[in-house]
């Protein structure tokens, strides 16, 4: 059997362009699929950051124009390869659209032409596949920026020959971001107004590009099984719950993987002392002492150190964390380390709390990749009580680093952290502590039982740490699940 030919299209991809978890996934998944024998080719906008990424980028012979917004816009194809792999990446080089300080917005706000930019990107990708004569079995699209492509496949857009035998998969990374635009932007898509209806591309008299991808794709995936169920409900469906329920069994949840080449305490260059599941007690003790000293906290091995690395937004549970900190920060026998930026309201509250509790609360309102690693290695407990979390990565890092996660029961957090109770301790599956209700009271109760075990039942605590560190949340597991989706799709529709 010939190797499966997959073309992946996304608006972010590590190491070329990243603003969040989307970039991590779209950079890691093709590499993991490549290891499974899948031939992967990726497409990405030719952002300023991508062209300056340090990867060797070469020109191609392909230049073409796309009709959009009443004009013809030219673009040029550039080509690179992901490091240490056979994964080719084509960049849509169009400086007017992509040579900017940000991907979607700058200091003045969201770019007003985002709909035009990403409609152009999708149309250019469709033309590029045609011009390159790429062999393709399956088109894998990620988030609203690529939502037009499944529609092109389903409707035979511009009679491209490559569309005829191609299947499409649409992955939702965060349903809250849908690509909703003025209805008069519909001509930018290149599709007939006939498709602007409530069953296909229209949503409350707006053009909705994520809905478009969901409706037209042959399969829809999202980034955890629990999130796949949650988004079919009014609470988490962001208005698209009915559309998603209609997809039924065609909606699949697959947990994102972790790149253990970069997130592994056994070889992490950022931490004070490396360790693994056999040497974690001495390793974490050294990392904890180093972190305490670096951040100006008393170097005390006896106190629990609670870490938080998070965007400061209500989605991440800060409307619970701030009141809880106000109640708990006065206790000198608990230390807190917080790293993150975001909502100015939460930044202000954290500054005030840190100023009042300098002996046990260290706050860094910044983004620092090295410090994020150091907090995972040095903290005893990792707090992540998200209101919703499609997948989440920090809880997976925490499991590997032996920083026991305390999470809310939602999305990928529910799928990856097993609550500690008598049954899970007996079968040795307990890996953290799970809060069942999104309230300050429930979070405080969950953290209280966490601290009770940490302080008074050291052997049980060691078992929980060891269980988490031994788990495998690598991309090889996730890629195998995606490969199964691809193969079932092609087999079931052939």
N, C-alpha and C positions, 0 to 999 in steps of 0.2 A: 504494500500500500504506500502511495506517495505521501510525503510529509504534508500535514495540514498547513495551508497558507492563510495566515491571519494578518489583516491590516488593522492596526490600532490607531485611533484618532482622538486627540485630547488637546486641551488648551494649556496643560502643564506637564512637565516631564523632567524628573531629576536625571542628570545634573544640569539640564539646559534651562529649566524654568520651574520655579516652585514658589507658591505662596501659602501652601497648606498640604494636607494629606493627599489631595488629588495628585500632586506632583510625585509624591513618594510611590503611590500605587502604580501610576502610569510609567514610571521608570523601572520599577522592580518586577511587575508582572510579565512584561515581554522577556526579560532576562530569565525568569523562572520557566516560562513556556519554552524558551530556546533550549533549556536544559532537558526538557521533556521531548525534544525532537520536533517541535512546532517551528515553522519558518515564520518569523515575525518581522513586519515592516511597520514603522510608525510615522505619523505625520503630526507636525507641531507648527504653530505660527512662528515666523522668524523674528521673534522679539529681540530687542537690543541685548537683553541679558543672555539669550540663547547664543547669539553671534559672538558674545564675549565670554562664553563659558570656559574656554580653554581647550575644548575638544577640537580636533582637526576637522575643519569644515571645508568642503570642496564645492566648486561650482558644477553645474550640470549643463547640458545643451538645451534644456527645456525652459523656454519663456513663452508665455501665452497671455491672453487677455480674457477677462471675465466681464460680461455685461451686467452692470449693477447700478442702481440709482440714476438711470438715464444716461450712463456713460460707460465707456470701456476702460477697465482698470487692468494694467499690466502687472504681472508678477513673474518672479524667477524662482526656479527650484534650486535649493542648496541641499547638500547631502553630508551626513556624518554617520558615525557608528557609536553605539554605546560601548563604553570601555570593556575590554576583555570579553567580547561577545561577537556574534554574527548579526546582531540586531541593527538593521539600517534605519536611519531616521531622516526623513525629508522635511525640510523647513520651507514654508511658504513665505518667501521674501518679498514683502510689499511694505516699504518704509512708511508710507503715509498712514497705514493702519497699525503697524506693529513696532515701529521705531519710537517708542515712548518710554517714559520713566516707569510706568506700571503696566500690568497686564489688563486690568479692568477699570482702574481709576487712578487718580493722582491726588495731590494735596487739595485740589479744587473739587473733588468728588468723582462720581462715576463718569466715564466718557459718554458723551451724548450719542456718539455713533456706534455704540457697542453692538446694536442689532446689525447694522451694516457691516461692521468689521467681521463678525462671526458668520453671517450669511456668506460674505465673500470667502471666508476661510473654508466653509463647507463646500461651496461651489468650486473653489480652486482645488480642493482635495479630490473631488469627483473628476475634474478635468485632468489632474495629475496622474491619477490611477490609469485613466484612459491613455494618456500620452506615453507613460512609462510602460504600458502593456504589462502591468504587474499581474502575475498569477494570484488569484484571490478566491478563497472558498468562503471566507467569513469576514465581515466588517464589524469591529468592536468599537463602539462609540461611548464616550465618557462625558456625562453631564450636559447641561443645556447648550453649551457652546458648540456641540456636535450634533444636536438633535435633529437637524435637517437631513442628515445623511441616511438614516433609516427610511425617511419618507422618500428620498430619491431612489433608494433600492426598491421600495414597494411599488412606486408609481412609474418606474422605468424612465426616470428623468433624462431628457435630451437624447433618449435612445442609445445611451452608452452600452456597448456590447458587454462590458464587464458586469453590469447589473443583473444580467439574465439568470445566472446560476449562483449568485452570491446571497448568503444569509446574513442577517444583522442581529447584533446584540447591543442593547442599550443598558449601561450601568449608571445607576443613581447613587451618587456619593453623598449628597445632602439635598433632600427634597425641598428644603426651604429656599433654595436658589433655583429659580425656574426659567429665567430668561423671558420675562414678560415685557412686551413692548406695545406701543401704539398700534392700533389696527391698521393704520395706513402704511405701516412698514411691511405689510404682507407682500407687495411687489418685490421687495429685496430678496425674498426667498427664491424667486424664479418659478414659483408654482402658481397654478390657477387659483383664482378667488373661490372656485368651487370647493376647495379644501378648507376654506375658512368657515367652519361650522362647528357646532358644539361637540360633535363626536370626534373631531380630528384636530384642527390647529387653533381653534378659537377658545378663549377662556374669559368669560365675563367681558366680552367685546374687546379683548386684547389678543394679540398674537402671543402664544405660549410655546416656546421652542422645546422645553423639556417635555411638555405634554405631547408635542409632535413626535418626539423620539419614542416615548412610551407607547403611543398608539400604533405607530407604524413598524416598530421593531419586531422581529420574529421571536425574540426572547428578551425579557427584562430582568436584570439582576440588580441587587443592591448589596451593601457591604456587611450584612450580618443577617442570620435567620430571624432573630427577634425584630429587627428593624423592618424586615420584609413584611412581617405580620402587622407591626405597629402602623405602617404607612397606609394600610387599608382601613384605618379607623379615623373618625373625625378629629380626634385629639392630635394625631401626628400626620394626618394626610395632607395638610396644607391646601385643602380644597380639591385635591386630586384623588381622594380616597376611592371615589366611585370608579374612576378610570382605572385605578390599580386593581380594584376588586374584579373588574371585568377581565383582567389578564389572568386571573385564577392561578392555575398550576404553572403558567408561563412566567410567573414572578418568583425568582430564586434568590435566597440570601447566602452570600459566601463571605466569611470573615476575612478581612485583609490580613496579609502576612507581615512579619517583621524581618527586616534585613539584619540578620545576626552578624554580618560582617561589620556593621556599624554600631549595633546595639547589643553588646555582649561583654559582661564584666570580666570575662577571661582574657580579653585582648583589647580592652578599651584604653586608648592612649590618653584620655582626658581625666582619668580618675587616679587617686593617690596610690592605690594598690589594687592590682588585679586579683580576681578570685573566681571560683566556680562553686558548684553545689556542694562540693566536699570541703572547701576552705572558706566558705562565706563568713563564718563567725569572726575569724581574725581579719579577713579582708574588709568586711563592712565596718568593723570597729576602727580600722585605720582610716577608711574613707569618711566615716562619721566625725572622727576627731579633726581631720583635715578641714572638712566642711565647716564645722563649728568655728574653728580658728579663723578661717578665711572670711567668714561673715560676721565676726565679732561676737559670737555667742560663747558663753562659758563652755569650756571643753569638759563635758560631763558624760561619761559612758553610761551612767545609770538612768538618765532621763530619756523618755521616748522622743525621737525627733520625727516630726510629721512634715512631709514634703508636699508641695503643690506646684505643678508646672502647668500653666493654663492661660488661654486667652481670657481676658477679663470681660466676660459677657454673661448675661443671665442664662443662656443655654448651658453654660458650664457649671451652674449651681451657685453662682456668687450671691444670689439673693438668699441662699441658706448659709453660705460660708461666713459672710460678714456678720450677721447676727450671732452665729455660733462663736466666732472669734471674740466678739464683744463680751460674751459670757465667760469664755475660757482663757483668754489671753493673760489674765491676771495671775494664773497659776504658774509659779516659777519652776514647777517640776514637769512641765511639758514645753518642748521647744517647737517652733514653727519656722519653716523656710518656704518662701513664696517667690516664684519667678513668673512674670507675665506682664503683658500690656493689653490695653483695650479701652473699655468704657471709662471716661474721665471721672464719672461718679464713683466707681469702684476704686480707681486709682487714688482719689482723694481720701476715701475711707481707709484704705490700707496705709497711706502715709500717716494719717492721724493715729491709727492703732500702733504702727511701728514706732512712732515718736514717743508714745506712752508706755511702751513695753520693750525697751531696747535690750533688756537682759534675756528675752526668750522669744522674740519675734524678729526675724530678718526678712526684709522685703526688697526685692530687686525688680523695679518696674522697667524692664528691658527685655530684649530677646538675646539669649546667649546659648548657643548649642553646647559649648563645653560645660557651662554651669548646669544645664539641663541634665547632662550625663552625671555630673557630680552629685546632684540632688537625688537622682535615682539610686546611685551607689551609696550615698551617705545617710539617707533617711531610713528609718525603721518602718514607717507607715507612709503610704501614698494616698492622698485624699482626692477623689474624683467623683463628686456627687452630681453628675450632669442631669439637667432636666430631660434632655434627649441626647442620644449619642449614636449616630448611624453605625459606627464601628468603634472608634477610639483606638489609639495606639499607645498612649502613655500607660494604660493599665497593663498592656502586654510587655512594655519595657520594664515596668515595676515587677512583674512576675519573674522575669529573667534576672533582675538585679536583686531579688530578695527583699524588696520594699513592699510589704504586704498591702495590697490595694483595698481601700474602703470606697465602695461605689454605690450608685443608685441602680436599682433593677430596671434598666432600660437598654434597648438596642444591643450593640455589641458588648456592653459591659455585662449584661445578663448572660450573654453567650460564652464569655471567656473567664469570668470570675465565679468560682463556686463558694457559696456561703459556708461559713464554719458553724456546724451544729453537731450534735452527737452522732448522727448517721454519717455525715461526710467525714468526720474525724475517724470513725471506725473503718470506713472503706478507703480512707487516705486520699480522698478527692478534694478536701477543703483547701482552698488557695487564697481566700480573702474573706471580706465581710461585706454583706450586701444589705442595703437599706431598702425596705419594701414600700415606703411612702415618701413622697417628695415634700417633707416638712422639716423644719428645724428640729422639732422634738425627736423625730425618728432618726435624723442624722446624729444628734447628740447621743441617743441611746445606742446606736450602732457603734459609734466611736468609743463609748464607755465600755462596751463589752470587748472591743478590740484591745483597749488599754489594759483591761482586767487580765486578759490572757498574756499580753506582753509582759506585764509586771510580775505576775504571780504563777504562771504556768509555763516555764521556760521550755520544757520538753515538748509540749504541745505546740508552742510557738515555732520551735525549730522544725517540727514536722510540717507545719503550714508553709514555712519559707522553702523548705526542701521540695515540697510538692510543686509549688509554683515555678521554681527554678528548673525543674526537670521536664516541664511541659514543652512541647514543640509547637510553636505558633509561627513557624518559618513560612516563607513564600512557596516552598516546594509543596506544602500541603494545600495551600489556597490555589496554586496553579493547577494542581491535579483536579480540583473541583471545577475550575473553569474549563479545563480540557474536556471533562465529562459533559458539561453543558454544550460545548461546541459539537462534540461527537454525536450526542443525542439529537441535537437540532438538525444536523446534516443528515443523519440516518432517518429521522422521523419524517423529513420533508422531501427525501429523495424518491 
